[in-house]
Amino acid sequence: MTLGELFLKSMASGVITEQEIGWVAAQQSRFARHEEAIAIRLGRLLDEGQINLGCRLA
C-alpha cells in the first residue's frame, strides 16, 4: 500500500482504520515531501470530520 492509495481509499469511503493510521505514523519518517503533504491533508480531513475513524465493510 502507498500513502496515495490510502488517501484515495479514505476519500472514497470516508473512513480510515486504526491500522491505517498506525501505518502512516510508522512510515512517516520515510515519506517524501509530497507524501508529507498528503499525510497532513489526511489529518486535517480527520479533524474536520470529513473522514471518520472506523472500519470499512467489504
PDB file of N, CA, C and O in Angstrom:
ATOM      1  N   MET A   1       0.845  -1.168   0.000  1.00  0.00           N
ATOM      2  CA  MET A   1       0.000   0.000   0.000  1.00  0.00           C
ATOM      3  C   MET A   1       0.896   1.240   0.000  1.00  0.00           C
ATOM      4  O   MET A   1       1.943   1.266   0.648  1.00  0.00           O
ATOM      5  N   THR A   2       0.474   2.240  -0.722  1.00  0.00           N
ATOM      6  CA  THR A   2       1.169   3.525  -0.695  1.00  0.00           C
ATOM      7  C   THR A   2       0.265   4.548  -0.021  1.00  0.00           C
ATOM      8  O   THR A   2      -0.934   4.327   0.152  1.00  0.00           O
ATOM      9  N   LEU A   3       0.854   5.652   0.349  1.00  0.00           N
ATOM     10  CA  LEU A   3       0.066   6.697   1.000  1.00  0.00           C
ATOM     11  C   LEU A   3      -0.976   7.260   0.043  1.00  0.00           C
ATOM     12  O   LEU A   3      -2.085   7.592   0.461  1.00  0.00           O
ATOM     13  N   GLY A   4      -0.630   7.369  -1.231  1.00  0.00           N
ATOM     14  CA  GLY A   4      -1.588   7.851  -2.222  1.00  0.00           C
ATOM     15  C   GLY A   4      -2.795   6.944  -2.333  1.00  0.00           C
ATOM     16  O   GLY A   4      -3.928   7.417  -2.413  1.00  0.00           O
ATOM     17  N   GLU A   5      -2.555   5.631  -2.337  1.00  0.00           N
ATOM     18  CA  GLU A   5      -3.665   4.666  -2.395  1.00  0.00           C
ATOM     19  C   GLU A   5      -4.536   4.777  -1.150  1.00  0.00           C
ATOM     20  O   GLU A   5      -5.764   4.750  -1.234  1.00  0.00           O
ATOM     21  N   LEU A   6      -3.893   4.901  -0.005  1.00  0.00           N
ATOM     22  CA  LEU A   6      -4.635   5.033   1.248  1.00  0.00           C
ATOM     23  C   LEU A   6      -5.476   6.305   1.247  1.00  0.00           C
ATOM     24  O   LEU A   6      -6.626   6.295   1.687  1.00  0.00           O
ATOM     25  N   PHE A   7      -4.907   7.389   0.758  1.00  0.00           N
ATOM     26  CA  PHE A   7      -5.635   8.657   0.688  1.00  0.00           C
ATOM     27  C   PHE A   7      -6.876   8.521  -0.192  1.00  0.00           C
ATOM     28  O   PHE A   7      -7.970   8.922   0.205  1.00  0.00           O
ATOM     29  N   LEU A   8      -6.703   7.959  -1.378  1.00  0.00           N
ATOM     30  CA  LEU A   8      -7.839   7.803  -2.293  1.00  0.00           C
ATOM     31  C   LEU A   8      -8.903   6.877  -1.723  1.00  0.00           C
ATOM     32  O   LEU A   8     -10.098   7.139  -1.856  1.00  0.00           O
ATOM     33  N   LYS A   9      -8.466   5.793  -1.086  1.00  0.00           N
ATOM     34  CA  LYS A   9      -9.398   4.844  -0.466  1.00  0.00           C
ATOM     35  C   LYS A   9     -10.190   5.523   0.654  1.00  0.00           C
ATOM     36  O   LYS A   9     -11.396   5.313   0.787  1.00  0.00           O
ATOM     37  N   SER A  10      -9.512   6.325   1.444  1.00  0.00           N
ATOM     38  CA  SER A  10     -10.169   7.028   2.546  1.00  0.00           C
ATOM     39  C   SER A  10     -11.130   8.095   2.040  1.00  0.00           C
ATOM     40  O   SER A  10     -12.214   8.278   2.594  1.00  0.00           O
ATOM     41  N   MET A  11     -10.732   8.793   0.995  1.00  0.00           N
ATOM     42  CA  MET A  11     -11.608   9.815   0.425  1.00  0.00           C
ATOM     43  C   MET A  11     -12.860   9.175  -0.180  1.00  0.00           C
ATOM     44  O   MET A  11     -13.959   9.715  -0.048  1.00  0.00           O
ATOM     45  N   ALA A  12     -12.699   8.042  -0.834  1.00  0.00           N
ATOM     46  CA  ALA A  12     -13.834   7.383  -1.479  1.00  0.00           C
ATOM     47  C   ALA A  12     -14.821   6.825  -0.457  1.00  0.00           C
ATOM     48  O   ALA A  12     -16.034   6.903  -0.651  1.00  0.00           O
ATOM     49  N   SER A  13     -14.296   6.261   0.630  1.00  0.00           N
ATOM     50  CA  SER A  13     -15.170   5.625   1.616  1.00  0.00           C
ATOM     51  C   SER A  13     -15.558   6.550   2.769  1.00  0.00           C
ATOM     52  O   SER A  13     -16.575   6.335   3.429  1.00  0.00           O
ATOM     53  N   GLY A  14     -14.741   7.579   3.009  1.00  0.00           N
ATOM     54  CA  GLY A  14     -14.986   8.460   4.145  1.00  0.00           C
ATOM     55  C   GLY A  14     -14.536   7.872   5.459  1.00  0.00           C
ATOM     56  O   GLY A  14     -14.879   8.382   6.526  1.00  0.00           O
ATOM     57  N   VAL A  15     -13.749   6.770   5.386  1.00  0.00           N
ATOM     58  CA  VAL A  15     -13.315   6.060   6.590  1.00  0.00           C
ATOM     59  C   VAL A  15     -11.835   5.741   6.492  1.00  0.00           C
ATOM     60  O   VAL A  15     -11.329   5.412   5.419  1.00  0.00           O
ATOM     61  N   ILE A  16     -11.143   5.840   7.626  1.00  0.00           N
ATOM     62  CA  ILE A  16      -9.776   5.356   7.740  1.00  0.00           C
ATOM     63  C   ILE A  16      -9.725   4.489   8.992  1.00  0.00           C
ATOM     64  O   ILE A  16     -10.331   4.831  10.008  1.00  0.00           O
ATOM     65  N   THR A  17      -9.017   3.386   8.929  1.00  0.00           N
ATOM     66  CA  THR A  17      -8.974   2.451  10.063  1.00  0.00           C
ATOM     67  C   THR A  17      -7.822   2.795  11.004  1.00  0.00           C
ATOM     68  O   THR A  17      -6.903   3.526  10.634  1.00  0.00           O
ATOM     69  N   GLU A  18      -7.882   2.267  12.207  1.00  0.00           N
ATOM     70  CA  GLU A  18      -6.804   2.464  13.177  1.00  0.00           C
ATOM     71  C   GLU A  18      -5.494   1.876  12.657  1.00  0.00           C
ATOM     72  O   GLU A  18      -4.428   2.455  12.864  1.00  0.00           O
ATOM     73  N   GLN A  19      -5.569   0.727  11.983  1.00  0.00           N
ATOM     74  CA  GLN A  19      -4.372   0.100  11.434  1.00  0.00           C
ATOM     75  C   GLN A  19      -3.734   0.988  10.365  1.00  0.00           C
ATOM     76  O   GLN A  19      -2.509   1.082  10.280  1.00  0.00           O
ATOM     77  N   GLU A  20      -4.556   1.628   9.563  1.00  0.00           N
ATOM     78  CA  GLU A  20      -4.036   2.514   8.518  1.00  0.00           C
ATOM     79  C   GLU A  20      -3.372   3.751   9.120  1.00  0.00           C
ATOM     80  O   GLU A  20      -2.328   4.196   8.642  1.00  0.00           O
ATOM     81  N   ILE A  21      -3.972   4.297  10.155  1.00  0.00           N
ATOM     82  CA  ILE A  21      -3.351   5.438  10.838  1.00  0.00           C
ATOM     83  C   ILE A  21      -2.037   5.007  11.480  1.00  0.00           C
ATOM     84  O   ILE A  21      -1.054   5.748  11.452  1.00  0.00           O
ATOM     85  N   GLY A  22      -2.022   3.824  12.049  1.00  0.00           N
ATOM     86  CA  GLY A  22      -0.781   3.290  12.620  1.00  0.00           C
ATOM     87  C   GLY A  22       0.303   3.126  11.577  1.00  0.00           C
ATOM     88  O   GLY A  22       1.474   3.404  11.838  1.00  0.00           O
ATOM     89  N   TRP A  23      -0.088   2.670  10.386  1.00  0.00           N
ATOM     90  CA  TRP A  23       0.865   2.513   9.292  1.00  0.00           C
ATOM     91  C   TRP A  23       1.432   3.872   8.887  1.00  0.00           C
ATOM     92  O   TRP A  23       2.639   4.005   8.684  1.00  0.00           O
ATOM     93  N   VAL A  24       0.565   4.881   8.768  1.00  0.00           N
ATOM     94  CA  VAL A  24       1.020   6.232   8.409  1.00  0.00           C
ATOM     95  C   VAL A  24       2.018   6.729   9.457  1.00  0.00           C
ATOM     96  O   VAL A  24       3.067   7.270   9.105  1.00  0.00           O
ATOM     97  N   ALA A  25       1.701   6.552  10.723  1.00  0.00           N
ATOM     98  CA  ALA A  25       2.587   7.011  11.799  1.00  0.00           C
ATOM     99  C   ALA A  25       3.934   6.289  11.759  1.00  0.00           C
ATOM    100  O   ALA A  25       4.975   6.911  11.971  1.00  0.00           O
ATOM    101  N   ALA A  26       3.919   4.990  11.491  1.00  0.00           N
ATOM    102  CA  ALA A  26       5.157   4.213  11.453  1.00  0.00           C
ATOM    103  C   ALA A  26       6.022   4.549  10.244  1.00  0.00           C
ATOM    104  O   ALA A  26       7.246   4.435  10.309  1.00  0.00           O
ATOM    105  N   GLN A  27       5.401   4.959   9.144  1.00  0.00           N
ATOM    106  CA  GLN A  27       6.120   5.219   7.898  1.00  0.00           C
ATOM    107  C   GLN A  27       6.505   6.679   7.702  1.00  0.00           C
ATOM    108  O   GLN A  27       7.236   6.988   6.760  1.00  0.00           O
ATOM    109  N   GLN A  28       6.046   7.579   8.549  1.00  0.00           N
ATOM    110  CA  GLN A  28       6.192   9.000   8.275  1.00  0.00           C
ATOM    111  C   GLN A  28       7.640   9.463   8.115  1.00  0.00           C
ATOM    112  O   GLN A  28       7.891  10.442   7.412  1.00  0.00           O
ATOM    113  N   SER A  29       8.584   8.792   8.742  1.00  0.00           N
ATOM    114  CA  SER A  29       9.988   9.205   8.585  1.00  0.00           C
ATOM    115  C   SER A  29      10.521   8.879   7.193  1.00  0.00           C
ATOM    116  O   SER A  29      11.555   9.412   6.788  1.00  0.00           O
ATOM    117  N   ARG A  30       9.831   8.013   6.459  1.00  0.00           N
ATOM    118  CA  ARG A  30      10.256   7.620   5.113  1.00  0.00           C
ATOM    119  C   ARG A  30       9.556   8.393   4.004  1.00  0.00           C
ATOM    120  O   ARG A  30       9.880   8.215   2.829  1.00  0.00           O
ATOM    121  N   PHE A  31       8.605   9.247   4.358  1.00  0.00           N
ATOM    122  CA  PHE A  31       7.821   9.952   3.355  1.00  0.00           C
ATOM    123  C   PHE A  31       8.638  11.007   2.627  1.00  0.00           C
ATOM    124  O   PHE A  31       9.461  11.700   3.224  1.00  0.00           O
ATOM    125  N   ALA A  32       8.398  11.115   1.330  1.00  0.00           N
ATOM    126  CA  ALA A  32       8.930  12.219   0.538  1.00  0.00           C
ATOM    127  C   ALA A  32       8.092  13.455   0.853  1.00  0.00           C
ATOM    128  O   ALA A  32       7.060  13.362   1.518  1.00  0.00           O
ATOM    129  N   ARG A  33       8.535  14.588   0.380  1.00  0.00           N
ATOM    130  CA  ARG A  33       7.849  15.855   0.695  1.00  0.00           C
ATOM    131  C   ARG A  33       6.387  15.849   0.264  1.00  0.00           C
ATOM    132  O   ARG A  33       5.525  16.310   1.013  1.00  0.00           O
ATOM    133  N   HIS A  34       6.094  15.341  -0.918  1.00  0.00           N
ATOM    134  CA  HIS A  34       4.699  15.327  -1.382  1.00  0.00           C
ATOM    135  C   HIS A  34       3.852  14.362  -0.552  1.00  0.00           C
ATOM    136  O   HIS A  34       2.655  14.589  -0.376  1.00  0.00           O
ATOM    137  N   GLU A  35       4.457  13.292  -0.041  1.00  0.00           N
ATOM    138  CA  GLU A  35       3.723  12.362   0.813  1.00  0.00           C
ATOM    139  C   GLU A  35       3.439  12.991   2.175  1.00  0.00           C
ATOM    140  O   GLU A  35       2.393  12.735   2.771  1.00  0.00           O
ATOM    141  N   GLU A  36       4.355  13.803   2.661  1.00  0.00           N
ATOM    142  CA  GLU A  36       4.119  14.518   3.918  1.00  0.00           C
ATOM    143  C   GLU A  36       2.896  15.424   3.786  1.00  0.00           C
ATOM    144  O   GLU A  36       2.083  15.531   4.704  1.00  0.00           O
ATOM    145  N   ALA A  37       2.783  16.071   2.630  1.00  0.00           N
ATOM    146  CA  ALA A  37       1.625  16.942   2.389  1.00  0.00           C
ATOM    147  C   ALA A  37       0.329  16.129   2.385  1.00  0.00           C
ATOM    148  O   ALA A  37      -0.690  16.591   2.898  1.00  0.00           O
ATOM    149  N   ILE A  38       0.360  14.934   1.817  1.00  0.00           N
ATOM    150  CA  ILE A  38      -0.823  14.071   1.803  1.00  0.00           C
ATOM    151  C   ILE A  38      -1.186  13.648   3.226  1.00  0.00           C
ATOM    152  O   ILE A  38      -2.362  13.646   3.591  1.00  0.00           O
ATOM    153  N   ALA A  39      -0.187  13.291   4.024  1.00  0.00           N
ATOM    154  CA  ALA A  39      -0.442  12.878   5.406  1.00  0.00           C
ATOM    155  C   ALA A  39      -1.047  14.024   6.211  1.00  0.00           C
ATOM    156  O   ALA A  39      -1.954  13.811   7.016  1.00  0.00           O
ATOM    157  N   ILE A  40      -0.548  15.229   5.995  1.00  0.00           N
ATOM    158  CA  ILE A  40      -1.110  16.401   6.679  1.00  0.00           C
ATOM    159  C   ILE A  40      -2.556  16.610   6.250  1.00  0.00           C
ATOM    160  O   ILE A  40      -3.416  16.917   7.075  1.00  0.00           O
ATOM    161  N   ARG A  41      -2.820  16.443   4.966  1.00  0.00           N
ATOM    162  CA  ARG A  41      -4.189  16.600   4.449  1.00  0.00           C
ATOM    163  C   ARG A  41      -5.123  15.564   5.077  1.00  0.00           C
ATOM    164  O   ARG A  41      -6.251  15.889   5.446  1.00  0.00           O
ATOM    165  N   LEU A  42      -4.656  14.320   5.200  1.00  0.00           N
ATOM    166  CA  LEU A  42      -5.467  13.280   5.859  1.00  0.00           C
ATOM    167  C   LEU A  42      -5.804  13.695   7.291  1.00  0.00           C
ATOM    168  O   LEU A  42      -6.943  13.550   7.734  1.00  0.00           O
ATOM    169  N   GLY A  43      -4.814  14.207   8.002  1.00  0.00           N
ATOM    170  CA  GLY A  43      -5.044  14.655   9.379  1.00  0.00           C
ATOM    171  C   GLY A  43      -6.061  15.767   9.453  1.00  0.00           C
ATOM    172  O   GLY A  43      -6.915  15.768  10.340  1.00  0.00           O
ATOM    173  N   ARG A  44      -5.983  16.711   8.539  1.00  0.00           N
ATOM    174  CA  ARG A  44      -6.945  17.819   8.524  1.00  0.00           C
ATOM    175  C   ARG A  44      -8.356  17.326   8.214  1.00  0.00           C
ATOM    176  O   ARG A  44      -9.330  17.785   8.811  1.00  0.00           O
ATOM    177  N   LEU A  45      -8.455  16.385   7.274  1.00  0.00           N
ATOM    178  CA  LEU A  45      -9.769  15.828   6.944  1.00  0.00           C
ATOM    179  C   LEU A  45     -10.365  15.090   8.136  1.00  0.00           C
ATOM    180  O   LEU A  45     -11.575  15.143   8.357  1.00  0.00           O
ATOM    181  N   LEU A  46      -9.526  14.403   8.904  1.00  0.00           N
ATOM    182  CA  LEU A  46      -9.986  13.748  10.134  1.00  0.00           C
ATOM    183  C   LEU A  46     -10.465  14.799  11.137  1.00  0.00           C
ATOM    184  O   LEU A  46     -11.529  14.651  11.739  1.00  0.00           O
ATOM    185  N   ASP A  47      -9.681  15.851  11.310  1.00  0.00           N
ATOM    186  CA  ASP A  47     -10.051  16.918  12.251  1.00  0.00           C
ATOM    187  C   ASP A  47     -11.371  17.573  11.870  1.00  0.00           C
ATOM    188  O   ASP A  47     -12.170  17.923  12.738  1.00  0.00           O
ATOM    189  N   GLU A  48     -11.596  17.736  10.571  1.00  0.00           N
ATOM    190  CA  GLU A  48     -12.817  18.387  10.087  1.00  0.00           C
ATOM    191  C   GLU A  48     -14.023  17.454  10.091  1.00  0.00           C
ATOM    192  O   GLU A  48     -15.155  17.905   9.921  1.00  0.00           O
ATOM    193  N   GLY A  49     -13.790  16.161  10.282  1.00  0.00           N
ATOM    194  CA  GLY A  49     -14.883  15.203  10.283  1.00  0.00           C
ATOM    195  C   GLY A  49     -15.295  14.720   8.906  1.00  0.00           C
ATOM    196  O   GLY A  49     -16.322  14.056   8.762  1.00  0.00           O
ATOM    197  N   GLN A  50     -14.499  15.048   7.885  1.00  0.00           N
ATOM    198  CA  GLN A  50     -14.815  14.591   6.531  1.00  0.00           C
ATOM    199  C   GLN A  50     -14.398  13.141   6.314  1.00  0.00           C
ATOM    200  O   GLN A  50     -14.958  12.445   5.467  1.00  0.00           O
ATOM    201  N   ILE A  51     -13.407  12.690   7.088  1.00  0.00           N
ATOM    202  CA  ILE A  51     -13.019  11.278   7.123  1.00  0.00           C
ATOM    203  C   ILE A  51     -13.170  10.844   8.574  1.00  0.00           C
ATOM    204  O   ILE A  51     -12.744  11.545   9.492  1.00  0.00           O
ATOM    205  N   ASN A  52     -13.776   9.689   8.767  1.00  0.00           N
ATOM    206  CA  ASN A  52     -14.035   9.191  10.124  1.00  0.00           C
ATOM    207  C   ASN A  52     -13.160   7.987  10.430  1.00  0.00           C
ATOM    208  O   ASN A  52     -12.788   7.224   9.538  1.00  0.00           O
ATOM    209  N   LEU A  53     -12.843   7.834  11.693  1.00  0.00           N
ATOM    210  CA  LEU A  53     -12.096   6.682  12.166  1.00  0.00           C
ATOM    211  C   LEU A  53     -13.087   5.546  12.375  1.00  0.00           C
ATOM    212  O   LEU A  53     -14.084   5.709  13.078  1.00  0.00           O
ATOM    213  N   GLY A  54     -12.816   4.407  11.773  1.00  0.00           N
ATOM    214  CA  GLY A  54     -13.739   3.283  11.910  1.00  0.00           C
ATOM    215  C   GLY A  54     -13.258   2.074  11.165  1.00  0.00           C
ATOM    216  O   GLY A  54     -12.056   1.876  10.988  1.00  0.00           O
ATOM    217  N   CYS A  55     -14.197   1.261  10.726  1.00  0.00           N
ATOM    218  CA  CYS A  55     -13.855   0.071   9.943  1.00  0.00           C
ATOM    219  C   CYS A  55     -14.615   0.123   8.634  1.00  0.00           C
ATOM    220  O   CYS A  55     -15.731   0.636   8.547  1.00  0.00           O
ATOM    221  N   ARG A  56     -13.969  -0.427   7.622  1.00  0.00           N
ATOM    222  CA  ARG A  56     -14.570  -0.467   6.292  1.00  0.00           C
ATOM    223  C   ARG A  56     -15.218  -1.835   6.086  1.00  0.00           C
ATOM    224  O   ARG A  56     -14.581  -2.865   6.307  1.00  0.00           O
ATOM    225  N   LEU A  57     -16.462  -1.848   5.669  1.00  0.00           N
ATOM    226  CA  LEU A  57     -17.144  -3.102   5.400  1.00  0.00           C
ATOM    227  C   LEU A  57     -16.890  -3.507   3.953  1.00  0.00           C
ATOM    228  O   LEU A  57     -16.885  -2.666   3.054  1.00  0.00           O
ATOM    229  N   ALA A  58     -16.683  -4.782   3.741  1.00  0.00           N
ATOM    230  CA  ALA A  58     -16.399  -5.272   2.388  1.00  0.00           C
ATOM    231  C   ALA A  58     -17.611  -5.285   1.515  1.00  0.00           C
ATOM    232  O   ALA A  58     -17.527  -5.672   0.350  1.00  0.00           O
TER     233      ALA A  58
END
